[in-house]
Amino acid sequence: MKAVVFYIRSTIISIMCFFGIALFFFNSKMFDNFVAKGLHLKLTPSLIGGEIANEYFYDGELVQYTIHKPVSEAKWQRYSEYWQLDMVFKKPLSPQDKAAVYIDIDGDGKGSLTPLSGDFLGELGLLDGDFQFDAAHPWDYCAVASADGAKVYDASGAAVSDIQANFLDGRKKLAIRIPLQDQGLQKAYLNKSAYHYIAAPKTFVAQAVDMNAGDSLSKEQMEELIKQAKARAPSFDSDTKRQFSSTDQKISYYQNLSEQNADDLVALAKLGSAVATKGGESNVAQAVKLVNQAFVYLDKAAELSQDTPQEFDVLMERAHVCAAVPEMVFAKSQIGARDFERCAELCPKENKDLAAYLYAMAAECYNNCDKTDRAKRACAQAQKCMARAD
């Protein structure tokens, strides 16, 4: 299948050579969508954890919690019946770290209001006072993933069964699959509103759960949110005071400026942006060469400017170039998304409209490289920034 997709994409790229690179720069995503729809590519939900019941986003060490709908009669999986819960953290978990989800599965008011064990509590780096279970929502089950294995326990502390725990994305994401052979755990199929408590190193989050809410951000909602955030973006002071008669003149200006002052990393980044712009004005062979050269300048400036006052301006240049060039050719969208997110962290705290724009651009870049979960997280951040700005 991959070979077929590669062949079709290669043919499309060859055809586009006759029409010039500029049109291709702005429409490459269209061909990605065309190929996917033409081949009717679709993954069975049971292979990827089941349909999403709901997603929640946070500002702390835990950044996302995703609850899937229970899966039955799954093929080629370790468990034919399971319930998947995903946690995404800001920083990677170490192999020694533990993580747990305490679950009030039915909201009947019965269960436990104390942590699983004192030893476990200490290993999370938390104190007794950090655990605040809601008296109306005692927990019925606790799923634990650690270096010693992964199990689910009932409210009495007895082990119910092993569970499957997978660390992904450089150990920033933990996906657990709880088998549903136990009669009490099968209440997950009722899709009731309930309560979950997520415990991890320096993290304890209490979350009211609605299993019938569906996907928290649909594709259409994300597109509209990105559109709104981009419309609210403030104007950028990027070469507005200096006018250039041509792209060549702009390249010459920043080349001279960066050669005269090697410490002016913003000039080096703007040189990279200008060279990339020249690529958009050229034929396909020259365009690829110029864009690759542009990233030599941009990557060097980004590396040298890290943790300096120039970092924001440098990353803004690289991020916008990454967003502009076709992902299918240069594969720069993920770099651009991370640059936009870093710029959002660096921008003035009071400038919420700018932060919303940056997170929206990050979401757009993540969408371009099919990182849907990260796009949703970036959209959620943009949404929060817009709400705080109003």
C-alpha positions in Angstrom: 0.0 0.0 0.0 2.8 2.4 0.9 4.4 1.7 -2.5 1.2 2.6 -4.3 0.8 5.8 -2.4 4.5 6.7 -3.1 4.0 6.0 -6.9 0.8 8.1 -7.1 2.4 11.0 -5.2 5.6 10.8 -7.4 3.4 10.9 -10.6 1.5 13.9 -9.3 4.8 15.7 -8.4 6.1 15.0 -11.9 3.0 16.4 -13.5 3.2 19.5 -11.4 6.7 20.2 -12.7 5.1 21.4 -15.9 3.2 24.1 -14.1 5.9 25.5 -11.9 6.6 25.3 -8.2 4.6 28.3 -7.0 1.2 26.7 -7.6 2.4 23.5 -5.9 3.5 25.4 -2.8 0.1 26.5 -2.1 -1.9 23.4 -3.0 0.2 20.4 -2.0 -2.2 19.5 0.8 -4.9 19.1 -1.8 -3.0 16.2 -3.3 -2.5 14.5 0.0 -6.2 14.5 0.6 -6.9 13.4 -3.0 -4.6 10.3 -2.6 -6.1 9.4 0.8 -9.7 9.7 -0.4 -8.9 8.0 -3.7 -7.5 4.9 -2.0 -10.2 4.9 0.8 -7.6 4.5 3.5 -9.2 4.0 6.9 -8.1 2.3 10.1 -10.5 0.2 12.1 -11.1 1.9 15.4 -10.3 -1.3 17.4 -6.7 -1.1 16.1 -6.2 2.4 17.4 -7.9 2.2 20.8 -11.5 2.6 19.8 -13.5 5.7 19.0 -12.8 8.7 21.2 -15.5 9.3 23.9 -14.0 12.6 25.1 -10.7 14.5 25.5 -9.6 17.0 28.2 -6.7 19.4 28.0 -4.6 21.0 30.9 -1.8 23.5 31.5 0.3 21.5 34.0 2.5 18.4 33.7 -0.4 16.5 32.3 -1.5 18.2 29.0 -4.1 15.8 27.6 -6.3 13.0 28.8 -8.2 11.0 26.2 -11.0 8.5 27.0 -11.9 6.0 24.3 -15.2 4.1 24.0 -14.9 0.4 25.1 -14.0 -2.0 22.3 -15.5 -5.5 21.9 -14.6 -8.3 19.5 -11.3 -6.6 18.6 -9.2 -8.5 16.0 -5.4 -9.1 16.3 -5.3 -7.4 19.7 -4.0 -8.7 23.0 -7.5 -8.3 24.5 -10.7 -8.8 22.5 -12.5 -6.6 24.9 -10.8 -3.5 26.3 -11.0 0.1 27.4 -8.2 2.5 26.4 -7.2 5.6 28.3 -4.4 7.9 27.1 -2.3 10.4 29.0 0.0 12.9 27.4 2.6 14.7 29.5 4.7 17.8 29.0 7.9 16.0 29.8 8.8 12.3 29.2 8.2 9.8 32.0 11.3 8.0 33.1 11.3 4.1 33.2 11.1 4.3 37.0 8.0 6.6 37.0 4.5 5.4 38.0 1.2 6.6 36.7 -2.3 5.7 37.7 -5.9 6.4 36.9 -8.4 6.1 39.7 -11.9 5.4 38.2 -15.4 6.0 39.6 -16.9 3.9 37.0 -20.6 4.1 37.8 -21.2 7.2 40.1 -23.0 5.1 42.7 -21.2 6.8 45.6 -19.5 3.5 46.7 -15.8 2.8 46.7 -12.6 4.2 48.3 -11.5 7.7 49.2 -7.9 6.8 50.0 -5.0 6.2 47.6 -4.0 2.7 46.7 -1.0 2.5 49.0 1.4 4.7 51.0 4.4 3.4 49.1 2.8 4.2 45.8 1.9 7.7 47.0 5.5 8.4 47.9 6.9 7.2 44.6 4.8 9.8 42.8 6.5 12.5 44.8 3.1 13.5 46.3 1.9 14.0 49.9 -1.3 12.7 51.5 -2.8 16.2 51.1 -2.2 16.2 47.4 -4.8 13.5 46.8 -8.3 15.1 47.0 -10.9 12.5 46.1 -14.4 13.9 45.8 -16.5 12.5 48.6 -19.4 12.1 46.1 -17.1 10.1 43.7 -15.0 7.5 45.5 -13.0 5.3 43.2 -13.9 1.8 42.2 -10.8 0.7 40.2 -7.3 1.9 39.8 -5.2 1.2 36.7 -1.4 1.4 37.5 1.5 1.4 35.1 5.1 1.1 36.5 8.4 -0.5 35.8 7.2 -3.5 37.8 4.3 -4.1 35.4 0.8 -2.8 34.8 -2.3 -3.9 36.7 -5.8 -2.8 37.6 -6.9 -3.0 41.2 -10.3 -2.8 42.9 -11.3 -0.5 45.7 -10.1 -3.0 48.3 -6.6 -3.0 46.8 -6.9 -6.5 45.3 -5.4 -7.0 41.9 -8.1 -7.7 39.3 -6.0 -8.4 36.2 -3.0 -7.3 34.2 -3.4 -4.4 31.8 -1.5 -3.3 28.6 0.6 -0.2 29.0 2.4 1.4 26.0 4.7 4.4 26.2 4.8 6.4 23.0 6.2 9.6 21.6 9.4 9.4 23.5 7.6 8.4 26.7 5.5 11.5 26.7 2.4 9.5 26.0 1.1 6.6 28.0 -1.8 4.5 26.6 -3.3 1.9 28.8 -5.7 -0.8 27.8 -7.8 -2.3 30.5 -9.3 -5.8 29.7 -13.1 -5.9 30.4 -13.5 -9.5 31.5 -14.3 -8.4 35.0 -18.1 -7.8 35.6 -17.6 -4.6 37.4 -15.3 -3.1 34.7 -17.9 -4.0 32.1 -19.9 -1.0 33.5 -17.7 1.0 31.2 -20.0 -0.1 28.3 -22.9 1.8 29.9 -21.0 5.1 28.9 -22.2 6.9 32.0 -20.9 10.2 33.3 -18.3 9.4 36.0 -15.1 10.7 37.7 -11.5 9.9 36.9 -8.4 10.9 39.0 -5.1 10.9 37.1 -2.0 10.5 39.3 1.6 10.8 38.0 4.9 12.3 39.2 4.0 15.8 40.7 0.5 15.4 39.1 -3.0 14.8 40.5 -5.9 15.8 38.3 -9.6 15.2 39.2 -11.8 15.1 36.1 -15.5 14.8 35.8 -16.0 12.5 32.8 -18.8 12.5 30.2 -18.6 9.4 28.1 -21.3 10.5 25.7 -19.8 13.9 24.7 -18.0 12.5 21.6 -14.9 14.0 20.1 -14.2 17.3 22.0 -13.0 19.1 18.8 -14.3 18.1 15.4 -12.3 18.8 12.3 -14.8 21.5 11.4 -14.5 23.1 14.8 -10.7 23.1 14.6 -10.8 24.8 11.2 -13.1 27.5 12.4 -11.1 28.0 15.6 -7.9 28.3 13.6 -9.6 30.8 11.3 -10.8 32.9 14.2 -7.4 33.0 15.9 -5.6 33.9 12.7 -8.0 36.7 12.1 -7.3 38.2 15.5 -3.5 38.2 15.0 -1.7 41.5 15.6 0.4 42.9 12.8 4.0 41.9 12.7 6.9 44.3 12.4 8.6 42.2 9.8 10.3 44.4 7.2 7.4 46.9 7.2 9.7 49.8 7.7 12.1 48.7 4.9 10.8 48.3 1.4 12.6 46.1 -1.2 12.1 46.4 -4.9 12.7 42.6 -5.4 13.4 39.4 -3.6 17.0 39.5 -4.9 17.5 42.9 -3.3 16.2 41.6 0.0 18.6 38.6 -0.1 21.5 40.8 -0.8 20.6 43.2 2.0 20.4 40.4 4.7 23.4 38.6 3.3 25.5 41.7 3.8 24.0 42.4 7.2 24.7 38.8 8.5 28.2 38.8 7.1 29.0 42.2 8.7 27.7 41.0 12.1 27.8 37.2 12.7 26.0 37.8 16.0 22.9 39.1 14.3 21.0 35.9 14.1 17.7 37.6 13.2 19.4 38.9 10.0 20.5 35.3 9.2 17.0 34.0 9.7 15.6 36.7 7.5 18.1 35.8 4.9 16.8 32.2 5.0 13.2 33.5 4.7 14.2 35.6 1.7 15.9 32.7 0.0 12.8 30.5 0.5 10.6 33.3 -1.0 12.9 33.2 -4.0 12.3 29.5 -4.3 8.6 30.2 -4.6 9.3 32.4 -7.6 11.5 29.7 -9.4 11.1 26.5 -11.4 10.8 23.2 -9.5 14.5 22.2 -9.6 15.7 25.6 -8.5 13.0 25.9 -5.9 14.0 22.7 -4.1 17.7 23.8 -4.1 16.8 27.3 -2.8 14.4 26.1 -0.1 17.0 23.6 1.2 19.6 26.4 1.3 17.1 28.5 3.1 16.8 25.9 5.9 20.6 25.8 6.2 20.4 29.5 7.3 17.2 29.1 9.3 18.4 26.0 11.2 21.7 27.6 12.0 20.1 30.7 13.3 17.6 28.7 15.4 20.3 26.6 16.9 22.5 29.6 17.9 19.7 31.7 19.2 18.3 29.1 21.6 17.7 30.7 25.1 18.8 34.2 23.8 16.8 37.4 23.3 16.8 36.7 19.6 15.1 33.3 19.8 11.5 34.6 19.3 12.3 36.6 16.2 14.4 33.8 14.7 11.8 31.0 15.3 9.1 33.2 13.9 11.0 33.4 10.6 11.6 29.6 10.5 8.1 28.7 11.6 6.4 30.7 8.9 8.7 29.2 6.2 7.9 25.7 7.5 4.2 26.5 7.3 4.5 27.9 3.7 6.5 25.1 2.0 4.8 21.9 0.9 4.9 19.2 3.5 4.9 16.4 0.9 8.2 17.7 -0.5 10.1 19.1 2.5 8.5 17.6 5.6 8.9 20.7 7.8 5.4 21.1 9.3 6.3 19.4 12.6 9.3 21.7 13.0 7.2 24.7 12.3 4.5 23.6 14.8 7.1 23.3 17.5 8.6 26.7 16.6 5.1 28.3 16.9 4.5 26.6 20.2 7.9 27.8 21.5 7.1 31.3 20.3 3.8 31.2 22.2 5.8 30.4 25.4 8.2 33.3 24.7 5.6 36.0 23.7 4.5 38.5 26.3 2.0 37.0 28.7 -0.5 39.8 28.3 -0.6 39.4 24.5 -3.2 36.7 24.4 -4.3 37.4 20.8 -0.7 36.8 19.6 -0.5 33.6 21.7 -3.8 32.4 20.2 -2.5 33.0 16.7 0.8 31.1 17.4 -1.1 28.1 18.8 -3.5 28.2 15.8 -0.6 28.2 13.4 1.0 25.3 15.4 -2.3 23.4 15.0 -2.4 24.0 11.3 1.1 22.7 10.9 0.3 19.6 13.0 -2.7 19.0 10.8 -0.5 19.2 7.7 1.7 16.4 9.0 -1.2 14.3 10.3 -0.4 14.9 14.0 -4.1 15.2 14.9 -3.8 14.8 18.7 -1.2 17.5 18.9 -3.3 19.7 16.6 -6.2 19.4 19.0 -4.0 20.3 22.0 -2.7 23.4 20.2 -6.3 24.3 19.3 -7.3 24.0 22.9 -4.5 26.3 23.9 -5.6 28.8 21.2 -9.2 28.6 22.5 -8.0 29.4 26.1 -6.0 32.3 24.9 -8.9 33.8 23.0 -11.2 33.4 26.0 -8.7 35.1 28.3 -8.3 38.0 25.8 -12.1 38.7 25.7 
